[in-house]
Structure formats: structure tokens, C-alpha cells
Amino acid sequence: MKINPQDLILLCTEEGRTYLVEVSKKNFQTHRDNFDLEGLIGKPFGSVLEGAKGSKAFALKPTIYDFLMKLKRVTQIIYPKDIGYILLRLNVGPGKTILECGTGSGSLLMAFSYAVGPEGRVISYEKEKRFQNVAKENLNRFGLAERVVFKGEAQEKFDEKEEVDAVFLDLKTPWDLLEAAWQALKPGCPLGILLPTANQVSETLKAMEKLPFAGTEVLEIMLRFYKTNPERFRPEDRMIGHTAYLLFSRKIVEA
């Protein structure tokens, strides 16, 4: 696959720093060198680019992981370590309709819209217009905006009734919208909730006891990287620990 003008590439330097940049006639300046991006046009992804001072960088094809880590942020984002598990637990895939409440900067929204494919749809509720605008900007940059329907604040209910394949809530008081989530879900389909604090988990669990959900689980995911020096292979000094609690459940229909 050849690199074209205005393509996004992941420029990876010899020391491992990465930059998500658009191929253009403009040079790209790092802290160590200056790279002529125009020289990449017509070359395959994976090509080596030499800087003006002789250092090397690699023009890699970005993955959805790279997009998520490099998107514009105005809020705390949901990280890939949690996103991958969320996608599996909510059974997100091509052609599905997913509802989320709490767009934020759009990291999970981007993953949802990527996973549902061109035939799927993501409905995203967000009360803060500035957050929504940033999320739209991120989606437009990565060519995913057409798969998303943006809506404003959900005031105790969603417009959708038994028509979505999964619901995900990321807001301060998710218990206020549990009944709305139940109404929006198709029977038997999953609900996911992100909860930063233990107090929020407790309040949500209390509220869920009053509604027809089953199979509820709460968990958190840890992630630890390792140094890639083969002679000194060991864990990195820092790790990504607690980011949030995740709660998953399923809608049931009582007789």
C-alpha cells in the first residue's frame, strides 16, 4: 500500500517516539531532527525516512490504537486496556446499533464507530456542546463521522425503545438513566457502565436491584508493560493501574 498526499502516518523515531501526522509539503520537526514528509509520497508504509541531521524515522500505517492514543482531548479518555474488553462484553461488531451516553472526547465513540463498520450506527448523547464538537473533530479526522448520530442531553430517557444492541453509560450519576437504558435495549442485550469511584459503584448496584437486569459483574483491568531490552528484560518502572471500575449486566424481560 502506497502513501498518498494527506494520508495520516504514524512517524516513529529511532528512540521510539511516535507522532500522528498528515503527509504534506510541510516538513515535520521533532526535538532531534527535521523530516521532509513529501518525500514519502508514492512509497510504501513502513518506509524509512532520513532527517536533515541524519536521524531515521519510520512511516508506519496507523492502527485504531494509534488513533485513540493521539486524538484531541478535553476530558479524561477511556484507555485501550478498558476499551478492548468493553467491545467484547457489549458484543460490538459490524452492523450493530450502539448507544452511549457521555461522549467526552470520543475515544470509546471512535472505537465503537470503527467496530460497527459502515453498516452500523452509534448514537451518542452528550450535554456539553464543546465536548461534542471535539469528538466530531476527532471522528472527521479519522473518517468515521458518518457512522455516528449525535444527540444532546438525555433527560431521564432516550429516544430509542428496544432498538439498540448495547448501551454504555459514562456519566457521574448513571443510576439516573438505568431505566432509560433498559427501555432502549433489545431484550437480552448488554449494558456497560464506567464508574471511576467505589461510591458510584455502590449507588449503581443499589439502583440496579430495582430493575430487571441479570448477570451483573463489576471489575477493573490492570496493564503492565515490560522493557524490550533482551539482556535486561523486566517490568517497566511504572504501570497503568486503576483507571475505572467497569460494570456489565444484561436486560431481562419479566413474565
Secondary structure, DSSP 8 states (H G I E B T S, - for coil): -B--TT-EEEEEETTS-EEEEE-SSSEEE-SS-EEEGGGGTTSBTTEEEE-TTS-EEEEE---HHHHHHHS--SS----HHHHHHHHHHTT--TT-EEEEE--TTSHHHHHHHHHH-TT-EEEEE-S-HHHHHHHHHHHHHTT-GGGEEEE----S--S-SS-BSEEEE-SS-GGGGHHHHHHHB-TT-EEEEEESSHHHHHHHHHHHTTSSEEEEEEE---B--B---TTS--B-S--B----EEEEEEE----
